[in-house]
Amino acid sequence: MTTTASHHLSPAFPGRAPWGTAGKLRAWQQGAMEKYIQEQPRDFLAVATPGAGKTTFALTLASWLLHHHVVQQVTVVAPTEHLKKQWAEAAARIGIKLDPDYSAGPLSKEYDGVAVTYAGVGVRPMLHRNRCEQRKTLVILDEIHHAGDSKSWGEACQEAFDPATRRLALTGTPFRSDTNPIPFVAYEEGNDGIRRSSADYTYGYGNALADGVVRPVIFLSYSGNMRWRTKAGDEIAARLGEPMTKDAIGQAWRTALAPTGEWIPNVLSAADKRLTEVRKGIPDAGGLVIATDQESAREYAKILKRVTGEKATVVLSDEKAASKRIDQFSADDSRWMVAVRMVSEGVDVPRLAVGVYATTISTPLFFAQAVGRFVRSRRRGETASVFVPTIPMLLDFANEMEVERDHVLDKPKKGSDEENPFAEEDKLLADAEKLEDEETEEQLPFEALESDAVFDRVLYDGAEFGMQAHPGSEEEQDYLGIPGLLEPDQVQLLLQKRQSRQIAHSRQRPAVEADLLERPADARPVVTHKQLLGLRKQLNTMVSAYTHQSGKPHGVIHTELRRVCGGPPSAEATAGQIQQRIKKVQEWATRMT
């Protein structure tokens, strides 16, 4: 079930919105409340895109249940220390007092409940079970997928909250990379025999974007030449975006993110220019760099200081000092924050509008949560901008922002990768969890030698725009200078105009001056080596089928395709050229039917 908000409704929180004052709630929050009150379920899973207002919905529901004596106390379970304190502060604003420092023993009578972490529940599940048994309890499980992070956490949550009177599960990304069951989540078996999570209420990014509840996200992708040395002493050079094996992609990616090269300084400089443009419409807009490790984070902060002349806020761990830094950054108008992982989920800094994805973590769950930090809209027309390296899987994630995913509990039977869509994801999760200096047969350690950056493309709403451009060029500035206040349809129109202008300028230049690929992004699909082989196989299969249909030999058809579409033989053709030939064969075959 989804709902569409009317634009006259207030963005709500922190406006006080007890049940009965529906005008204070967004339409999806009101719809979810009405469904809950009508059905009165013991367990309820609400899936709402990051930035949509899950906290407001949950606390409004908690207020209603307390007021009607359905429950007597509330327990909020959050992923991190910072988030549990954030929950307590939000609850206090609507009159619900939660103790974020509770550890054991009787709760002071001044509180209506507690805010704890999944790790805390994992340590003392019986403490929380006893509390649920003593008084009627509403348990709010924030980002419920974390209850499946480890078997012990899931078992602890099950044990602790099995006696709870009501359980409200919340998530912005209801999918996990593994098949650990998530406690208190219902699973339904599909026609394929695979069980998937079943939400009671869903409010996706597409709906939220249409309602003006979240910002549209513009992804700016940067390519470039990378050079690194393997442990065996071999020097390897490659360009981001060109077809490579998974191992080579991983090594090129790490080379790009190395602070010693030129890719990171150029991209951070471009991101800061973008932030300057955004701040013309959003004066307090801030930027966030998500780093892989603490050493990189510190180096990125030094680069930002050189670029901006202003010290960046660095958040290295989930400690009290880190929470204080996040709160301070949220409240001031400074430009940049650099963080390792912890700001990727749930942390509410609404002024974040520009991001740099400078980490090698490559699971869709982490990517979606990271992007979720930038989509929280405060007024209509705000846009978010996220800078990413030209890595196939990241561009796939960016192009699938509006795809709804459910948590899959079962894996298909063993077979090929085509039969098992989880094979790739399992490998990505394993890679993401490896230590930086861990040596494996799949990924050899290396030394990053050189890197440079090239503006590659803009991704928006499933479409790709732009031709390659050098850092600091007018062509790059065309995209960095897109206004920070635009309606979603205006973003699309403006990107089309910028690309048309770039193509026109390109045609006016002599061909000998072109030192970058002079083709629009949609003619330069970014694929892996394996995907390129798949495209060649698909072309050969279609040519074979057309041979039977037309009676022409394979070689004649391939020659005709090269004549009509241009380009080298199939073995040397790019992914875009092969896709163009596939379309042409399809067109020929359709004419003959």
C-alpha positions in Angstrom: 0.0 0.0 0.0 1.3 3.4 -0.9 -0.1 6.9 -0.6 0.5 10.3 -2.2 0.9 13.4 -0.1 -0.8 16.6 -0.8 1.6 19.6 -1.1 -0.3 21.6 1.5 0.5 19.2 4.3 3.3 20.2 6.6 6.6 18.4 6.5 5.7 17.6 10.2 8.5 16.8 12.6 9.6 18.5 14.8 6.1 19.9 14.7 4.1 18.3 17.5 1.6 16.0 15.9 -0.4 13.8 18.3 -3.0 11.7 16.7 -6.1 13.7 15.8 -4.2 16.6 14.2 -3.7 14.9 10.8 -2.7 18.2 9.2 0.6 17.9 11.0 1.3 14.6 9.4 2.5 13.8 5.9 -0.2 11.9 4.0 1.8 8.6 4.0 2.2 8.9 7.8 -1.5 9.5 8.2 -2.3 6.6 5.9 0.0 4.3 7.8 -1.5 5.4 11.1 -5.0 4.8 9.8 -4.1 1.3 8.6 -2.5 0.4 11.9 -5.4 1.7 14.1 -7.9 -0.1 11.9 -6.1 -3.5 12.0 -4.5 -3.3 15.5 -1.7 -5.8 14.6 0.8 -7.0 17.1 3.6 -6.8 14.5 3.8 -4.0 11.9 6.6 -3.5 9.3 6.7 0.0 7.8 9.1 0.5 4.9 9.7 4.2 4.1 12.5 5.6 2.0 15.3 7.4 4.0 14.2 11.0 4.7 10.5 10.3 4.5 9.8 10.6 8.3 9.8 7.2 9.9 10.6 8.7 13.3 7.6 11.0 13.2 5.3 8.2 12.2 6.7 5.8 14.9 6.5 8.4 17.7 3.0 9.6 16.7 1.9 5.9 16.9 3.7 5.5 20.2 1.8 8.6 21.6 -1.5 7.1 20.4 -0.9 3.7 22.0 0.2 5.3 25.3 -2.7 7.7 25.3 -5.2 4.8 24.7 -3.5 2.6 27.3 -2.8 -0.1 24.8 0.8 0.0 26.1 2.4 1.4 29.2 6.0 1.9 28.1 8.1 2.2 25.0 11.4 0.6 24.1 13.3 1.9 21.0 16.1 -0.2 19.6 18.5 1.6 17.3 21.6 0.6 15.4 24.1 3.0 17.1 24.7 5.0 20.2 24.2 8.3 18.3 20.9 7.2 16.9 19.4 6.0 20.3 20.2 9.5 21.7 18.6 11.1 18.6 15.5 9.0 19.2 15.3 10.2 22.8 15.6 13.8 21.8 13.0 13.4 19.1 10.6 11.7 21.5 11.0 14.4 24.1 9.8 17.0 21.6 6.4 15.3 21.5 6.2 14.6 25.3 7.6 11.0 25.4 10.5 10.7 27.7 13.0 7.9 26.8 16.2 7.1 28.8 19.1 6.8 26.3 21.5 5.8 29.1 19.6 3.0 30.6 21.7 -0.1 31.4 20.0 -2.1 34.1 17.6 -2.1 37.1 14.3 -0.3 37.6 13.6 2.6 35.3 13.0 6.0 36.9 9.3 6.9 37.0 10.0 10.1 35.1 10.6 8.1 31.9 8.1 6.5 29.5 10.7 4.0 28.3 14.2 3.4 27.1 16.3 3.8 23.9 18.9 1.1 23.5 21.1 -0.4 20.7 20.9 -3.8 19.1 24.3 -4.6 20.5 23.0 -3.7 24.0 20.1 -6.0 23.6 22.5 -8.7 22.4 24.4 -8.5 25.6 21.4 -8.6 28.0 18.3 -10.0 26.3 16.7 -11.3 29.5 16.8 -7.8 31.1 14.6 -6.5 28.3 12.4 -9.6 28.3 11.7 -9.0 32.0 10.8 -5.4 31.3 8.3 -6.5 28.6 6.8 -9.1 30.9 6.3 -6.7 33.7 4.5 -3.9 31.7 2.7 -3.7 28.4 5.4 -2.6 26.0 5.6 -1.1 22.5 9.0 -2.0 20.9 10.1 0.1 18.0 12.8 -1.6 16.0 14.6 1.0 14.0 16.3 -0.2 10.8 15.1 -3.7 11.6 17.5 -5.3 9.1 20.2 -4.8 11.7 18.6 -7.5 13.8 19.9 -9.9 11.2 23.5 -8.5 11.3 24.5 -11.5 13.4 22.8 -14.7 14.5 23.3 -13.7 18.1 21.6 -10.3 17.6 18.6 -11.8 15.9 18.2 -14.5 18.6 18.6 -11.9 21.3 15.9 -9.7 19.8 13.6 -12.7 19.5 14.2 -13.6 23.1 14.0 -10.1 24.5 10.9 -8.9 22.7 8.8 -12.0 22.2 6.5 -11.0 25.2 6.1 -7.5 23.9 2.5 -6.3 23.5 3.2 -4.5 20.2 6.2 -4.4 17.9 6.8 -1.8 15.2 9.6 -2.5 12.8 11.0 0.3 10.6 13.4 0.3 7.7 14.3 2.4 4.7 16.1 -0.5 3.0 14.3 -3.8 3.7 16.8 -6.0 2.0 20.0 -7.7 3.2 22.9 -9.3 1.4 22.5 -12.5 3.3 19.6 -14.8 4.1 19.6 -14.4 7.9 15.9 -14.2 8.9 14.9 -10.9 10.5 12.9 -11.2 13.8 9.2 -10.3 13.7 9.2 -9.8 9.9 6.6 -11.7 7.9 7.8 -13.6 4.9 5.6 -14.7 2.0 6.4 -17.3 -0.6 6.3 -16.2 -4.2 5.5 -18.2 -7.3 9.1 -19.1 -7.6 9.1 -20.8 -4.2 11.3 -18.1 -2.6 10.2 -16.4 0.6 10.5 -12.6 0.6 9.8 -10.0 3.4 6.3 -8.6 3.4 5.8 -5.0 4.5 2.5 -3.8 6.0 3.0 -0.3 4.6 5.5 0.9 2.0 6.4 4.4 0.9 9.1 4.3 -1.6 11.6 6.8 -3.0 9.5 7.3 -6.2 6.4 8.2 -4.3 8.3 10.4 -1.9 10.0 12.2 -4.8 6.7 12.8 -6.5 5.3 14.2 -3.2 8.2 16.6 -2.7 9.1 14.8 0.6 12.6 13.9 -0.6 15.1 15.6 -2.9 15.9 14.4 -6.4 19.4 13.0 -6.5 21.9 13.9 -9.2 24.8 11.5 -9.5 28.0 12.9 -11.0 30.4 10.2 -12.1 34.1 10.6 -12.6 36.4 8.3 -14.7 40.2 8.6 -15.1 43.4 6.7 -15.7 44.7 4.5 -12.9 48.1 2.9 -12.5 49.1 0.5 -9.7 51.7 -2.1 -8.8 50.8 -5.6 -7.7 52.6 -7.7 -5.1 54.3 -9.5 -7.9 55.8 -6.2 -9.0 53.7 -5.9 -12.2 52.5 -2.4 -13.1 49.0 -2.3 -14.4 47.2 0.6 -16.0 43.5 0.9 -16.6 40.7 3.5 -17.1 37.7 3.6 -14.8 34.6 2.7 -16.8 36.4 0.4 -19.3 35.5 -3.3 -19.2 37.6 -5.0 -16.6 37.5 -8.2 -14.5 36.1 -7.8 -11.0 39.6 -8.0 -9.4 40.9 -5.3 -11.7 37.8 -3.1 -11.0 38.5 -3.4 -7.3 42.1 -2.5 -7.7 41.5 0.5 -10.0 38.8 1.7 -7.5 41.2 1.6 -4.6 43.8 3.4 -6.7 41.3 6.2 -7.5 40.5 6.6 -3.8 44.1 6.8 -2.7 44.8 10.3 -1.3 48.2 10.3 -3.0 46.8 10.4 -6.5 45.0 13.2 -8.4 41.6 11.6 -8.7 40.4 12.4 -5.1 41.7 16.0 -5.1 40.1 16.7 -8.4 36.7 15.1 -7.4 36.7 16.9 -4.0 37.4 20.2 -5.7 34.5 19.6 -8.1 32.2 18.6 -5.3 33.1 21.8 -3.4 32.3 23.8 -6.6 29.0 22.0 -6.7 28.4 22.8 -3.0 29.1 26.5 -3.7 26.4 26.5 -6.4 23.9 24.6 -4.2 24.5 27.1 -1.3 23.2 29.9 -3.6 19.8 28.4 -3.1 20.4 26.5 0.2 22.7 28.8 2.2 23.5 26.3 4.9 24.0 23.3 2.6 26.7 20.9 3.8 28.8 18.2 2.1 29.8 14.8 3.4 32.6 12.6 2.2 32.1 8.9 3.1 35.6 7.3 3.5 36.6 3.7 3.7 39.0 4.0 6.8 40.3 6.4 9.3 43.6 7.1 7.6 41.9 8.0 4.3 39.4 10.2 6.2 42.1 12.3 7.8 43.9 12.7 4.4 40.7 13.7 2.7 40.1 16.3 5.4 43.6 17.8 4.7 42.8 18.0 1.0 39.5 19.7 1.7 41.3 22.2 3.9 43.6 23.0 0.9 40.7 23.3 -1.5 38.3 25.3 0.7 40.6 27.1 3.2 38.2 25.8 5.9 38.7 22.9 8.3 36.5 19.9 7.7 34.7 18.1 10.5 36.1 14.6 10.9 34.0 11.8 12.4 36.0 8.6 13.0 34.1 6.4 15.3 30.8 5.9 17.1 31.9 7.6 20.3 30.5 10.4 22.4 32.9 12.9 20.8 31.8 11.8 17.4 28.2 12.3 18.2 29.0 15.7 19.5 30.8 16.6 16.2 27.8 15.4 14.2 25.4 17.5 16.3 27.6 20.5 16.0 28.0 20.1 12.2 24.2 19.7 11.9 23.6 22.9 13.8 26.2 25.2 12.1 26.8 26.2 8.5 30.3 24.9 7.9 31.0 23.3 4.5 32.3 19.7 4.9 32.2 16.6 7.1 34.3 13.5 6.5 33.2 10.3 8.1 33.9 6.5 8.1 30.7 4.5 7.8 28.8 5.8 10.9 27.0 8.6 9.1 25.8 6.3 6.4 22.6 5.3 8.2 19.9 7.0 10.2 21.9 10.0 11.3 19.8 13.1 10.6 21.7 16.0 9.2 19.0 17.6 7.0 21.4 20.3 5.5 23.6 17.6 3.8 23.1 18.2 0.1 26.4 17.2 -1.6 28.1 13.9 -1.1 31.3 12.1 -2.2 31.1 8.3 -2.2 34.8 7.7 -1.5 34.6 4.1 -0.1 35.0 0.7 -1.7 32.0 -0.7 0.2 29.9 -2.1 -2.7 26.7 -3.5 -1.4 23.3 -2.0 -2.5 22.2 -1.8 1.2 25.2 0.4 2.2 24.9 2.5 -1.0 21.2 3.2 -0.5 21.7 4.1 3.2 24.6 6.4 2.2 22.6 8.2 -0.4 19.7 8.4 2.1 21.8 11.0 4.0 21.3 13.5 1.3 17.7 13.2 0.3 16.0 14.7 3.4 14.0 17.6 2.0 13.2 20.7 4.0 11.4 22.6 1.3 10.3 21.9 -2.3 12.9 22.3 -5.0 16.0 21.3 -3.1 18.3 18.9 -5.0 21.0 16.5 -3.8 24.2 15.8 -5.6 26.4 12.7 -5.0 29.8 12.2 -6.6 30.8 8.6 -7.4 33.7 6.9 -9.3 32.7 5.3 -12.7 32.3 1.8 -11.3 29.7 -0.5 -13.0 28.0 -1.6 -9.8 27.7 1.9 -8.3 26.2 3.2 -11.5 23.7 0.3 -11.5 22.8 1.2 -7.9 22.4 4.9 -8.9 20.2 4.0 -11.9 17.9 1.8 -9.6 17.2 4.4 -6.9 13.4 3.9 -7.3 13.5 0.1 -7.4 11.8 -1.4 -4.3 13.6 -4.4 -2.8 12.4 -7.0 -0.3 14.5 -9.1 1.9 14.9 -12.6 0.4 15.0 -15.4 2.9 15.8 -18.3 0.5 18.4 -18.7 -2.1 17.7 -20.5 -5.4 19.1 -23.9 -5.9 22.7 -24.1 -7.0 23.3 -23.3 -10.6 24.8 -20.6 -12.9 25.0 -17.0 -11.9 22.0 -16.3 -14.1 20.0 -18.8 -12.1 21.4 -17.4 -8.8 21.1 -13.6 -8.7 22.6 -13.7 -5.2 26.0 -15.0 -6.3 27.3 -11.6 -7.2 25.9 -10.0 -4.0 27.4 -12.6 -1.8 30.8 -11.9 -3.2 30.4 -8.2 -2.8 29.4 -8.6 0.8 32.5 -10.8 1.4 34.7 -8.2 -0.3 33.2 -5.4 1.8 33.9 -7.2 5.0 37.6 -7.9 4.3 40.3 -6.0 6.1 42.2 -3.5 3.9 45.5 -5.4 4.4 44.0 -8.9 4.1 45.7 -10.9 1.4 43.5 -13.2 -0.7 43.8 -15.1 -3.9 41.0 -13.0 -5.4 42.5 -9.6 -4.7 46.2 -9.1 -4.4 47.6 -6.2 -2.4 49.0 -3.4 -4.5 50.6 0.0 -4.4 48.6 2.9 -5.9 51.0 4.7 -8.2 49.1 7.3 -10.2 45.5 8.5 -10.9 43.8 11.3 -12.6 40.1 12.3 -12.9 37.8 13.0 -15.9 34.2 14.1 -15.6 32.3 11.2 -17.1 28.5 11.5 -16.9 25.5 12.6 -14.9 22.9 10.0 -13.8 19.4 11.1 -13.0 16.1 9.3 -12.8 17.5 6.2 -14.6 18.9 8.2 -17.5 22.5 9.2 -18.3 23.7 12.6 -19.7 26.9 14.3 -20.7 30.2 13.7 -22.6 33.6 13.4 -20.9 35.3 16.6 -19.8 38.5 17.6 -18.1 38.4 18.9 -14.5 38.1 22.7 -14.5 36.8 22.9 -18.0 33.7 24.8 -19.1 32.0 21.5 -20.0 32.4 20.2 -16.5 31.2 23.5 -15.0 28.0 23.2 -17.1 27.0 20.3 -14.9 28.5 21.5 -11.6 26.7 24.7 -12.1 23.2 23.2 -12.2 21.0 25.3 -9.8 20.5 23.7 -6.4 16.8 24.6 -6.4 14.9 22.8 -9.1 11.7 20.7 -9.5 12.4 17.1 -10.6 11.1 17.7 -14.1 13.2 20.8 -14.4 16.4 18.7 -13.5 15.6 16.4 -16.4 15.0 19.2 -18.9 18.1 21.1 -17.9 20.4 18.1 -18.1 19.1 17.4 -21.7 19.8 21.1 -22.6 23.3 20.9 -21.1 24.1 17.7 -23.0 22.8 19.2 -26.3 25.0 22.2 -25.9 28.0 20.0 -25.1 27.4 17.9 -28.2 27.0 21.1 -30.4 30.4 22.5 -29.0 32.0 19.2 -29.7 30.9 19.2 -33.4 32.4 22.6 -33.9 35.9 21.5 -32.7 38.3 19.8 -35.2 38.5 16.0 -34.6 42.3 16.2 -34.0 41.6 18.3 -30.8 39.5 15.6 -29.2 41.5 13.8 -26.5 38.5 12.4 -24.7 35.6 10.1 -25.8 33.3 12.4 -27.8 30.1 10.4 -27.3 27.1 11.0 -25.0 26.9 8.9 -21.9 24.0 6.8 -23.2 26.3 5.6 -26.0 29.0 4.7 -23.5 27.5 2.1 -21.2 29.8 1.2 -18.3 30.1 -2.6 -18.1 32.4 -5.3 -16.6 34.5 -7.6 -18.7 32.0 -10.3 -18.1 29.0 -8.2 -19.1 30.9 -7.2 -22.3 31.4 -10.9 -23.1 27.6 -11.4 -22.5 26.8 -8.6 -25.0 29.0 -10.2 -27.6 27.4 -13.5 -27.0 23.9 -11.9 -27.3 24.9 -10.2 -30.6 26.2 -13.5 -32.1 23.0 -15.3 -31.0 20.9 -12.7 -32.7 23.0 -12.7 -35.8 22.7 -16.5 -35.9 18.9 -16.3 -35.6 18.7 -13.6 -38.3 20.8 -15.9 -40.6 18.1 -18.5 -40.4 15.5 -15.9 -41.0 17.2 -14.1 -43.9 19.3 -16.8 -45.4 22.4 -14.5 -45.4 25.7 -15.9 -44.0 27.0 -14.7 -40.5 29.9 -12.8 -42.0 27.8 -10.9 -44.4 25.5 -9.8 -41.6 28.4 -8.7 -39.3 29.9 -6.7 -42.2 26.6 -5.0 -42.9 26.2 -4.1 -39.2 29.7 -2.5 -39.2 28.8 -0.6 -42.4 25.5 0.7 -41.0 26.5 1.3 -37.3 30.2 2.0 -37.7 33.0 0.8 -35.5 35.6 -2.1 -35.5 34.9 -5.9 -35.6 32.8 -7.3 -32.7 35.8 -8.6 -30.8 37.1 -5.0 -30.6 33.8 -3.1 -30.4 32.8 -1.2 -27.3 29.7 -2.1 -25.2 27.8 0.8 -26.8 28.7 -0.2 -30.3 27.6 -3.8 -29.7 24.3 -2.6 -28.1 23.7 -0.4 -31.2 24.2 -3.5 -33.5 21.9 -5.6 -31.4 19.2 -3.0 -31.8 19.8 -2.9 -35.6 19.5 -6.7 -35.9 16.3 -6.6 -33.9 15.0 -3.9 -36.3 15.9 -6.0 -39.3 14.3 -9.1 -37.9 11.1 -7.2 -37.0 10.8 -5.9 -40.6 10.8 -9.4 -41.9 8.0 -10.7 -39.7 
